[in-house]
C-alpha cells in the first residue's frame, strides 16, 4: 500500500538557477486549479493519486504496436486511407524518447528560457507527410453508444493537451501542422456474449489546434510559483471544496 506523504523533490524555489521541469499534465493542473498546482509544485502536497486504467493502457500499446509495423515499412495505416489522410507514421530515432517507451518520464522537452521552465510532454504518436510536417496524434479509448465528439466539457483538456505538444515540437525546431488527430477506440457493449474479448470500432477525429495560449500561460505559472502567497481556493475545484468542508467540520 502506498501511504500519502509530502513530496520533497521537484519543488520550485523562487530564483533557482536550474531549469524547473514542468510537464504537460502540470500545466493542465494549473489551468484547472492554481491553488492545487501551487500546493503540489511549491509545497509538495499533491492531490492523492488515482490508480491507472490498465485497460486503456493496453489499448494504447496495441495501437502503438499496430502503427509501428507500418512505421518500419513507411506505409500508411488503412485508417489513414479511409479518412484520406496523406501521411504515414513518423519513423524518427527519438520517437521512443518522445513516447517514453524507455520509461524515463521525460518525453519530448524544450527549455523555455524566459521562465527557466523545461516544458515536457509524452506523446502517443506522430505522423508526417511528404513535406516533413508533424501531425500530433493522441490515442483515446472509450465505450459508448453516443456519437464521439470533442465537444464534451471534460474533453476540452484533450485539446489543450494536443496544443501543448504542438508548442513543444515547434520550439524544438520541427514544422508542426495545426491539424492533429485523435484515434478513438470505442468498445462495443452490444454483443450477446463476452467470450473473453472486446471488439472495438476505431475512428479518427480531426482537430485544429491553436497553441497561442501556451506562452502567456507559462508566464502566469511563473508569477504563481514566484509568489509567497497560496492562491485562493477555486469554488469549482472538488479538492478545494473537500478541504474547506473538512476544515469546517474539524473546527
N, C-alpha and C positions, 0 to 999 in steps of 0.2 A: 504494500500500500504506500502511495506517495503522500507524505504529510506536507501541508502547506507551510511555507516558510518565506521569510523576507529574502528577496534576491539581493546579492551583494556584487554581482558582476554586470557589466554593460550598463552602468548607471551614468547618466550625463552629469558632468561637472562644468558649471559656467566657466568659460575661459580656458578650457582644456586644450592642449596642443594637438593631441592625437585625434584623427577623424572619428566622429561618432557614428557608428553603424545604425542605420535606420531602414528597417525593412518595409516593404510594401504593406504588409499587414499592420505595422505600427502606424503608418500614415493613415490607414483606414480607421484605426482606433482613435487617432486624434480627431478625425472628421466626425466620428461617432460621438465621442465624449472627451473633450480636452482634460477634464478632471481625472478620468480613469487613465488617460495617457500619461499625465504628469505623475500620478501615483506610481505608475509602472516604471517609467523611464528615469524619473528623478529619485524616487524613494524606494524602488524595488518591491512595491506592493501591487503586483499584477492581479488581474482578475483570476479567480480559480479556474484551472484548466478543465477542458472537456475531453472525453475520450474521442479518438479519431474514428471516422466512419470507414472501417476497413473494407466494406463492400464498395464504396465509392473509390477508394484507393486501388482496389483490384480492377475496376473498370478503367480507371486512368492508365494503369500499367498495361492492360491488354490493348488499349487503343495505341499506346506508345509502341508496343511490340509490333502491331499491325502496320503502323506507318513507318517503323524502322525498316521493315522488309523492303518497302518501296523506296525508302531513302537511299539504301545501298545501291539500288538499281537505277536511281534517278528517274523514277516513273511516278506519275500522278496516281492518287487513290481513286477508286471508282466513284467515291462520293464527290471528289473534285470535278470529275467529268459530269456527274449527274447535275451538279449545281453550276456547271460551266465556269469553274474557277481555273484560270490559266496559271497554274502554279504547281510546284512539286514540294515535297517535304525537304527542308533545308538539310544539307549534309555539310556540317562545319565541325572542325576539330574541338571547338569549345562548347558544343551543344551539350555534352554530358555535364559540364560545369553549370551551364545556364539552367538545365533541368534538374540539377542536383542529383544526378544518377550516382554521384560519388559520395553523397551524404556528408557534405561539408556545411550545409545550411548557409551557403553564401549566394549561390545563383549568379545571375548577371549583376554587376555592380559598377557604380561610377562615383567618382568623388565630386561633390558639389562644393567647389572652393569657397564661394561667398559665405556659406553657412558652416563649412567644415564638416558636412554630413557625408557619409558614404552610403548612398542610396542603393538598396539591393532588392531583387525580386527573382523568384523562381518560376520560370515559365513552363507550361506543359509542352508546347511545340512552337515551331516557327516554320512557315512556308515561304518560298521565294519564287520569283518569276524570272523571266529571261533578262530583265534589266537589273537583277540582283536586289530588287526591293524586298524587304522583310515584311511578312504578314504575321502578326502575333495571333496565336491560336490557343484557346483555352478549352479544356475538356470538362464537361459537366454531365452528371448522371442524375436521373430522377425517375419517378414512377407516377404518371398522371394521365388521366383521360382528357384533361383540358388541353387546349392549344398552347404550345410552348411559345412564350414571347419574352422580351426583356423589359416589359412594362411594369411588372410587379415591383412594389416598393423595395423589397429586400434585394432585388436584382440590380438596383442602381449601384450597389457596391461592386458588382461584377464589371460594370462599365468602368468604374474608377480603377479597378484592378488592371484592366487592359491598358488604360491610358497611362498608368504609371510605368508599365512595361514598355510602352511605346516611347515614353520620355527617356527612360534609361538607355534603350538601344540607340536612340538618336544622339544622346550625349556621348555614347561610346563610339560614335562616328559612322553608324550604319544608316542607310537610306530605308526609312520605315514608312510604309503606307499608312494612311489614316484608316483604311479598311482593315478590320480584324474579323476573326471567325470564332464562333462558339460551336464546338462539336458536341451535340446533345445526344446522350444515350438514354432512351426512355423505356423502362422495363414494363412489359405488359402484365396486367393483372387479370386479364380476361380468359386465360386458359383454364380448361376444366380441371386439369391436374398439374401438380408441381413437377413431379418426376425428377426432382433433384437438379433442375436447371431453370435459368431465367432466359427469356427471349427479349431482345432489345430492338427497338426501331431507332436508327441513328439518323439524325438530321443536322444540317448546318444552318446556323443563324448568322447573318452578316451584321456587323456593327461598324459605324463610322465614328472613330474616336476623335477626341479633341483634348490634348494634354495641356492646354493653356493655363489650367488651374493649378498645375503641379508646382511651378516655380513660386507663385505667391503663397501657396500653402506651406512650402518649406520655410519661408520667412516667418509665417505665423507660428510654426512649430518652434523655430529658433527663439522667437520672442517668448513663447510659453515656457520653454525649458530654461531660459536665462532668468526668468522671474523667480524671486524667493517666495512668491505667494502661490498657494494652491488654487487653481481655478475653481469657480463656483460650481456647485452641483448642477447637473443638467436635469431638468424636470422630466425629460423624455428618456433618460437612461435608467434602465431597470436596476443596475448595480448601485447607482447613486441613491435611488429611491429605497432600495433594500437597506443600505447603510443608514439612511435617515430614520427609517422605521425601527431598526434595531436600536439606534441611539435613543429614540423616544421611549421605547419600551423599557430600556435599562436605566432610565433616569429615576 
